[in-house]
């Protein structure tokens, strides 16, 4: 994945902090990351909340990782079915959460864990 772009999307209402619930966000802040470095930042207006709309929006915008405070199980299942990663339980300033993610120290703290703990992986809670 060294030469590929990773797109990390954060739910937000103010473009600064992570929104507590996925379906209530007004925007997504999306960072494009290559070789651990941020190469682009975009702010996208979130679609109107309806069943299945957000997972489709994520797929259409090529967001690989969704980081949010909380999310319903159906949305988690739909997003993961499209090959995306979901990280729950995030809070605070988006820039700080992104740094923790890029260091490999952010893991899901919600009702469902989005990844397996691999050798050498440590979670920061």
C-alpha positions in Angstrom: 0.0 0.0 0.0 3.1 2.3 0.0 2.1 4.0 -3.2 -1.6 4.0 -2.7 -3.7 6.9 -1.4 -5.7 6.1 1.8 -8.8 8.2 2.3 -9.7 8.7 6.0 -13.1 10.3 6.6 -14.3 11.9 9.9 -17.9 12.7 10.8 -18.3 16.3 11.9 -20.6 19.3 12.2 -18.0 22.0 12.7 -15.0 20.7 10.6 -12.9 20.6 13.8 -14.3 17.9 16.1 -15.5 14.4 15.6 -19.3 14.1 15.6 -20.7 11.8 18.3 -23.0 9.9 15.9 -22.5 9.0 12.3 -26.0 9.6 11.1 -26.2 13.1 12.7 -23.2 14.6 11.0 -23.5 17.5 8.6 -20.1 17.0 6.9 -17.2 14.7 6.4 -13.7 15.9 6.7 -11.7 13.6 4.4 -7.9 13.3 4.4 -6.0 11.7 1.6 -2.8 10.1 3.0 0.1 8.7 1.1 3.0 7.0 2.8 1.9 8.3 6.2 1.7 12.0 5.0 -1.4 14.0 4.4 -1.5 15.1 0.8 -5.1 16.5 0.6 -7.9 17.7 2.9 -11.5 17.9 1.7 -14.8 18.9 3.4 -17.8 17.1 1.9 -21.4 17.8 2.8 -23.1 14.7 4.2 -26.2 13.4 2.5 -29.6 13.5 4.1 -29.9 10.7 6.7 -31.9 7.7 5.3 -31.2 4.0 5.4 -28.3 3.0 3.2 -27.5 6.5 2.0 -24.4 7.1 4.1 -22.7 3.8 3.1 -23.3 4.6 -0.6 -21.9 8.1 -0.1 -18.7 6.6 1.5 -18.2 4.2 -1.3 -18.8 6.9 -4.0 -16.3 9.1 -2.4 -13.7 6.3 -2.0 -13.4 6.7 1.7 -11.4 3.7 3.0 -11.7 4.4 6.7 -14.6 6.0 8.6 -13.8 7.4 12.0 -16.8 8.5 14.2 -18.1 8.6 17.7 -20.9 6.0 17.2 -22.9 4.2 14.5 -25.8 1.8 14.2 -25.0 -1.8 13.6 -26.7 -1.8 10.1 -24.6 1.1 8.9 -21.5 -0.7 10.3 -22.4 -3.9 8.4 -23.1 -2.1 5.1 -19.9 0.0 5.2 -17.7 -3.1 6.1 -19.5 -5.1 3.4 -18.0 -2.6 0.9 -14.5 -3.3 2.2 -14.2 -0.2 4.3 -12.9 0.0 7.9 -15.0 1.6 10.7 -13.5 3.0 13.9 -16.0 3.9 16.6 -15.6 5.8 19.9 -13.5 8.6 18.5 -13.9 12.0 20.1 -12.1 15.4 20.2 -10.3 17.3 17.6 -10.1 15.6 14.2 -6.4 16.6 13.7 -5.4 14.9 17.0 -7.5 11.8 16.2 -5.9 11.6 12.8 -2.4 11.7 14.2 -3.2 8.9 16.6 -4.6 6.9 13.7 -1.6 7.5 11.5 0.6 6.3 14.4 -1.3 3.0 14.4 -2.6 3.6 17.9 -6.3 4.3 17.3 -8.8 1.4 17.6 -12.5 1.1 17.9 -14.1 1.5 21.3 -17.7 1.1 20.2 -20.0 -1.9 20.2 -18.1 -3.6 17.4 -14.4 -3.7 16.8 -13.5 -2.8 13.2 -10.1 -4.7 13.0 -8.1 -7.4 14.4 -5.2 -6.8 16.7 -2.1 -7.7 14.8 1.4 -8.4 16.2 2.9 -5.1 17.4 -0.5 -3.2 17.2 -1.3 -1.2 20.3 -4.6 0.6 20.9 -4.7 4.0 22.6 -7.9 4.3 24.6 
